[in-house]
Amino acid sequence: MNRIGIKKLLMTGALITLATGCALEDGENSNNNEGASAGDAGELTNVQFYVPSEEEDLVSIIDVVSGDHVGDIDVGQRPTIVTFASTMREAFVANQDSSTVSIVNTQSLEETAEIDVGPRPHGLALSSNNNTLYVATVGDQYLDVVDVESEDVTSQIDLGHDAKSNYVYLNEDTLYVTDHENDVIYVVDAESEEVTDTFETGELPRVVRVYDETLYVASGESGLLEIIDLDSGDSSSIDTGHGATDVIVTEDGHYGIVTSIEGDKVVKVDLEQGSVVAEIDGQEGAKHLAFNREESRAYVTLSESNEVSVIDVDSFEEEYRIEIGGDMPHGIDIKALPGIGGSC
């Protein structure tokens, strides 16, 4: 089922040529024709974002080149996070209210399987060989381990009594799992499936990511971007304001971008200076975000709307918004084959 989105531009002009080499049409929606068929949206080489919407139990597809919403895929109840296999042929979607993970074929744009997992699945991490999916389940103390080929939970990693896992990140053979109730990050050896260490965090740790042997975690109640050097163990923090939710870091490690769901804002952080250098307000329920491939733009899900905000990273201004197929957009991830599709 495809529903064509309406691209809301915040600027006028005949044609906007992006620094990435991609082009966006102007205020006339390029998808007003009926050409955005499932076959078009299902081209493997298309550079796209997938965005789960909690209210409508679907995943919307955004075409990065045109900036249009080009289709929707029905999944389980209250989908949250999405991640892709490295082949980009499958997407995996956590469905909180179904307690399942959907496997989606990105060519047919259909759910091909729904795997039963623990209560309230949320965070996802996929092994580099695409064989093992790790699922953080908010409703219990376990991290589920799914064999992708058999589509079954083969084991559960016990994080400890009263643990509440929220987000998970896999860096080589190490898993980092945030516990939003106990204010810690669990360090898990993926091979032995055992907790080997913990890091204390600020209140309400949310998304955790690793860039260049440095761990970044957004702590919501404390309003901090916390930074831990994994080699030395040294830590520091940057005040980004109440509600810190997600963080992405530029490839050169110079800047981080942090969302705030409670603060309705997105901030740009100079990681070398250790301070916020720019801020965009009016981002209703800013939740998760992702770069395009050139890192010239950040795409932000606005969970109190049915829109994704597109931000120019250099000027740090909102350029336009994309209306998607459902309310309460949650996660976002890019589908892009290496070396194909230019720098979009």
Backbone hydrogen bonds, N-H to C=O, Kabsch-Sander energy under -0.5 kcal/mol:
donor,donor_aa,acceptor,acceptor_aa,energy
5,G,69,H,-2.1
7,K,5,G,-0.6
8,K,6,I,-0.5
8,K,321,R,-2.3
9,L,7,K,-0.8
10,L,319,E,-1.4
16,I,24,L,-1.5
17,T,15,L,-0.6
18,L,16,I,-0.7
18,L,22,C,-2.3
21,G,18,L,-1.7
24,L,16,I,-1.9
25,E,66,S,-0.6
26,D,14,A,-0.6
29,N,27,G,-0.7
32,N,29,N,-1.6
37,S,35,G,-2.2
41,A,37,S,-2.5
42,G,38,A,-1.6
43,E,40,D,-1.5
46,N,43,E,-1.4
48,Q,46,N,-0.7
48,Q,335,K,-2.1
49,F,62,I,-2.2
50,Y,333,D,-2.5
51,V,60,S,-2.6
53,S,58,L,-3.0
54,E,328,M,-2.2
55,E,327,D,-1.5
56,E,327,D,-0.5
57,D,53,S,-0.8
58,L,53,S,-1.2
59,V,73,I,-2.5
60,S,51,V,-3.0
61,I,71,G,-2.9
62,I,49,F,-2.8
63,D,68,D,-3.1
64,V,47,V,-2.3
64,V,62,I,-0.6
65,V,47,V,-0.5
67,G,63,D,-2.2
68,D,63,D,-0.6
70,V,61,I,-2.5
70,V,68,D,-0.7
71,G,61,I,-0.9
72,D,1,M,-0.9
73,I,59,V,-2.1
75,V,57,D,-2.0
78,R,54,E,-0.6
80,T,94,A,-2.7
83,T,92,F,-2.0
85,A,90,E,-2.4
88,M,85,A,-1.8
91,A,104,V,-2.1
92,F,83,T,-3.2
93,V,102,S,-2.2
94,A,81,I,-2.4
95,N,100,T,-2.9
96,Q,78,R,-2.1
96,Q,94,A,-0.7
97,D,77,Q,-1.2
98,S,77,Q,-1.0
99,S,95,N,-1.3
100,T,95,N,-1.5
101,V,115,I,-2.0
102,S,93,V,-2.7
103,I,113,A,-2.7
104,V,91,A,-2.9
104,V,102,S,-0.5
105,N,110,E,-2.8
106,T,89,R,-2.1
106,T,104,V,-0.6
109,L,105,N,-1.6
110,E,105,N,-0.9
112,T,103,I,-2.9
113,A,103,I,-1.2
115,I,101,V,-3.1
117,V,99,S,-2.4
120,R,96,Q,-0.7
122,H,136,A,-3.0
123,G,166,N,-1.3
125,A,134,Y,-1.8
127,S,132,T,-2.9
130,N,127,S,-2.0
133,L,146,V,-2.4
134,Y,125,A,-3.5
135,V,144,D,-2.5
136,A,123,G,-2.6
136,A,134,Y,-0.5
137,T,135,V,-0.6
137,T,142,Y,-1.1
138,V,120,R,-2.6
138,V,136,A,-0.6
139,G,119,P,-2.2
140,D,137,T,-1.2
143,L,157,I,-1.9
144,D,135,V,-2.3
144,D,142,Y,-0.6
145,V,155,S,-2.7
146,V,133,L,-3.1
146,V,144,D,-0.6
147,D,152,D,-2.8
148,V,131,N,-2.6
148,V,146,V,-0.7
151,E,147,D,-1.7
152,D,147,D,-1.2
154,T,145,V,-2.5
154,T,152,D,-0.7
155,S,145,V,-1.2
157,I,143,L,-2.9
158,D,156,Q,-0.7
159,L,141,Q,-2.6
159,L,157,I,-0.6
163,A,160,G,-2.0
165,S,137,T,-0.7
165,S,140,D,-0.8
166,N,178,T,-2.1
169,Y,176,Y,-2.2
171,N,169,Y,-0.6
171,N,174,T,-3.2
172,E,170,L,-0.5
174,T,171,N,-2.0
175,L,188,V,-3.0
176,Y,169,Y,-2.7
177,V,186,Y,-2.2
178,T,167,Y,-2.3
179,D,184,V,-2.5
180,H,164,K,-0.9
180,H,178,T,-0.6
183,D,179,D,-1.1
184,V,179,D,-1.1
185,I,199,F,-2.4
186,Y,177,V,-2.9
187,V,197,D,-3.0
188,V,175,L,-2.8
188,V,186,Y,-0.6
189,D,194,E,-2.6
190,A,173,D,-2.6
190,A,188,V,-0.7
193,E,189,D,-2.2
194,E,189,D,-0.8
196,T,187,V,-3.0
197,D,187,V,-1.3
199,F,185,I,-2.3
201,T,183,D,-2.2
206,R,218,A,-3.1
207,V,245,T,-1.8
209,R,216,Y,-2.5
211,Y,214,T,-2.6
214,T,211,Y,-1.2
215,L,228,I,-3.1
216,Y,209,R,-3.1
217,V,226,E,-2.2
218,A,207,V,-2.0
219,S,217,V,-0.6
219,S,224,L,-2.8
220,G,204,L,-2.8
220,G,218,A,-0.7
221,E,203,E,-0.9
222,S,203,E,-1.4
223,G,219,S,-1.2
224,L,219,S,-1.8
225,L,238,I,-2.6
226,E,217,V,-3.0
226,E,224,L,-0.7
227,I,236,S,-3.0
228,I,215,L,-2.7
229,D,234,D,-3.1
230,L,213,E,-2.0
230,L,228,I,-0.7
233,G,229,D,-2.7
236,S,227,I,-2.3
238,I,225,L,-2.0
240,T,223,G,-2.1
240,T,238,I,-0.7
241,G,223,G,-1.4
243,G,220,G,-3.1
244,A,220,G,-0.6
244,A,241,G,-0.8
245,T,259,T,-2.7
248,I,257,I,-1.8
250,T,255,Y,-2.7
253,G,250,T,-2.2
256,G,269,V,-2.2
257,I,248,I,-2.7
258,V,267,V,-2.4
259,T,246,D,-1.8
260,S,265,K,-1.9
261,I,243,G,-1.3
264,D,260,S,-0.9
265,K,260,S,-1.3
266,V,280,I,-2.0
267,V,258,V,-2.8
268,K,278,A,-2.6
269,V,256,G,-3.4
270,D,275,S,-2.8
271,L,254,H,-2.5
271,L,269,V,-0.9
272,E,254,H,-0.7
274,G,270,D,-2.2
275,S,270,D,-1.5
277,V,268,K,-2.9
278,A,268,K,-1.2
280,I,266,V,-2.7
282,G,264,D,-0.5
283,Q,264,D,-2.6
284,E,282,G,-1.0
286,A,260,S,-0.6
286,A,283,Q,-1.8
287,K,301,T,-2.8
288,H,330,H,-0.7
290,A,299,Y,-1.6
292,N,297,R,-1.8
294,E,343,S,-0.9
295,E,292,N,-1.3
298,A,311,I,-2.3
299,Y,290,A,-3.0
300,V,298,A,-0.5
300,V,309,S,-2.9
301,T,288,H,-2.9
302,L,307,E,-2.1
303,S,285,G,-2.3
303,S,301,T,-0.8
304,E,284,E,-1.6
305,S,302,L,-1.4
307,E,302,L,-0.7
308,V,322,I,-2.0
309,S,300,V,-2.7
310,V,320,Y,-2.5
311,I,298,A,-2.8
311,I,309,S,-0.6
312,D,317,E,-2.6
313,V,296,S,-2.4
313,V,311,I,-0.5
316,F,312,D,-1.6
317,E,312,D,-0.7
319,E,310,V,-3.0
320,Y,310,V,-1.0
321,R,8,K,-3.0
322,I,308,V,-2.6
323,E,6,I,-1.3
323,E,321,R,-0.5
324,I,306,N,-2.8
328,M,305,S,-2.0
330,H,52,P,-2.8
331,G,80,T,-2.3
333,D,50,Y,-1.5
335,K,48,Q,-3.6
336,A,334,I,-0.7
340,I,337,L,-1.9
343,S,20,T,-0.7
344,C,341,G,-1.1
